[in-house]
Amino acid sequence: MRIGILSDTHDQIERTRVAVAMLRNAGAEALIHCGDLASPPIVQELAILPSWFVFGNHDSDMVPHLEKSATASGVVCLGWGGTIVLSGRRVGVAHGHLTTDIRRVMQDAPEFLLSGHSHLPSDSSVGTVRRINPGALHRAELFTVALLELTDGKLEFIPVPR
């Protein structure tokens, strides 16, 4: 299963629409947003595929609106962080701005931990956990998203046009 990973879209609706289309065209079967959506229309853009998202530090004022949009569009809100199982793999998601959220998600022993916040794409391992940040679609030198093949762990960072 291939999952498209986004983060830090910060209400950039058109850029998010383009990124989602790019991920879908590259074979994404599901989408995970690592926070800082900043508006309900971003949630609606995710609804093209099965999708999950978490809140980021720029979502605090939007929580009820994002939750309402998630319910209306069938997108799953994981709150401030959570773990899902896709293709038999445990995938943790947290924005990354609070270590308490990261620690809570890590207690679920995920194989992958997806997070954002830094606006920098990265791929590293902490013990047995592979930590992936897809980058950002706002306030970044290069806008990026990521495509992860859960079966073999192949990861591709995909540049998104300005």
C-alpha positions in Angstrom: 0.0 0.0 0.0 1.2 3.5 -0.9 0.4 6.4 1.3 0.8 10.0 0.5 2.1 12.2 3.3 1.6 15.9 3.6 2.2 18.5 6.3 2.2 22.2 7.0 -0.2 23.2 4.2 -1.2 26.4 6.1 -4.4 27.0 4.1 -2.6 26.8 0.8 -5.6 25.3 -0.9 -4.5 25.4 -4.5 -1.0 24.1 -3.8 -2.6 21.3 -1.6 -5.0 20.4 -4.4 -2.0 20.1 -6.8 0.0 18.1 -4.3 -2.9 15.7 -3.6 -3.3 15.2 -7.4 0.4 14.5 -7.7 0.3 11.9 -4.9 -2.8 10.2 -6.4 -1.2 10.1 -9.8 2.0 8.6 -8.3 -0.1 5.8 -6.8 -1.1 7.0 -3.4 -4.0 4.9 -2.0 -4.5 6.9 1.2 -3.4 10.3 2.5 -2.0 11.3 5.9 -1.7 15.0 6.9 0.8 15.7 9.7 -0.9 19.0 10.9 -1.0 22.7 10.4 -3.9 22.5 7.9 -5.1 25.9 9.1 -8.6 25.7 7.5 -11.5 23.3 6.8 -11.1 23.4 3.0 -7.8 21.6 3.3 -9.6 18.7 5.0 -12.0 18.6 2.0 -9.1 18.4 -0.4 -7.9 15.2 1.4 -11.3 13.5 1.0 -10.4 12.3 -2.5 -8.8 9.2 -0.9 -9.1 7.6 2.5 -7.4 10.1 4.8 -6.3 10.9 8.3 -4.9 14.1 9.9 -3.6 15.5 13.1 -3.7 19.0 14.5 -0.6 21.2 14.5 0.3 24.3 16.4 -1.4 26.5 13.8 -4.7 24.6 14.1 -5.5 25.4 17.8 -8.1 28.0 16.9 -9.6 25.8 14.2 -10.1 22.5 16.1 -14.0 22.5 16.1 -14.1 23.6 12.5 -11.6 21.0 11.3 -13.4 18.3 13.3 -16.7 19.3 11.7 -15.2 19.2 8.2 -13.7 15.8 8.9 -17.0 14.4 9.9 -18.7 15.9 6.9 -16.1 14.7 4.4 -15.3 11.2 5.8 -11.7 12.1 6.7 -10.5 10.8 10.1 -9.2 13.3 12.6 -6.6 11.8 15.0 -6.7 14.8 17.3 -3.2 15.8 18.5 -1.8 12.4 17.5 -2.5 8.8 17.0 -1.6 5.5 15.5 -3.4 3.7 12.6 -2.8 0.3 11.1 -2.5 0.2 7.3 -1.4 -3.0 5.4 -0.6 -4.6 8.7 1.9 -1.8 9.6 1.6 0.5 12.6 1.8 4.2 11.5 2.0 6.9 14.2 1.2 10.5 13.3 1.8 13.7 15.3 2.6 17.2 14.2 5.9 17.2 16.1 5.8 20.5 18.0 5.1 18.9 21.3 7.3 16.1 22.7 4.3 15.0 24.9 2.4 14.1 21.7 5.4 12.3 20.2 5.9 10.3 23.4 2.2 9.4 23.6 2.2 8.1 20.0 5.5 6.3 20.5 3.9 4.3 23.4 1.9 2.6 20.6 5.1 1.2 19.2 4.6 2.3 15.6 7.0 1.2 12.8 6.7 4.6 11.2 6.3 8.0 12.9 5.1 10.7 10.5 5.4 14.3 11.6 5.8 17.8 10.3 6.4 21.2 11.9 10.0 21.8 10.8 9.0 22.4 7.1 12.0 20.3 6.2 11.8 16.8 4.6 13.6 14.2 6.5 13.9 10.4 6.9 15.7 9.0 9.9 15.4 6.1 12.4 15.2 6.2 16.2 15.7 2.7 17.4 13.2 0.6 15.5 11.0 3.5 14.5 11.4 5.2 11.1 10.6 8.9 11.4 9.5 10.7 8.3 8.7 14.4 7.7 7.3 15.1 4.2 8.3 18.7 4.3 5.8 21.5 3.8 3.6 23.3 1.3 4.1 26.7 2.8 7.1 28.7 4.1 9.7 26.3 2.6 12.6 26.7 0.2 11.3 23.7 -1.7 7.7 22.5 -1.3 7.5 18.8 -0.9 5.2 15.9 0.0 6.2 12.2 0.3 5.0 8.9 -1.0 5.7 5.8 1.2 5.3 2.2 0.1 4.4 0.4 3.4 5.3 -3.0 2.1 9.0 -2.4 1.4 9.5 1.0 3.0 10.4 2.8 -0.2 10.1 6.5 0.3 10.0 9.2 -2.3 10.0 13.0 -1.7 8.0 14.7 -4.4 8.6 18.4 -5.2 5.5 20.5 -5.6 5.6 23.5 -8.0 5.3 26.9 -6.5 
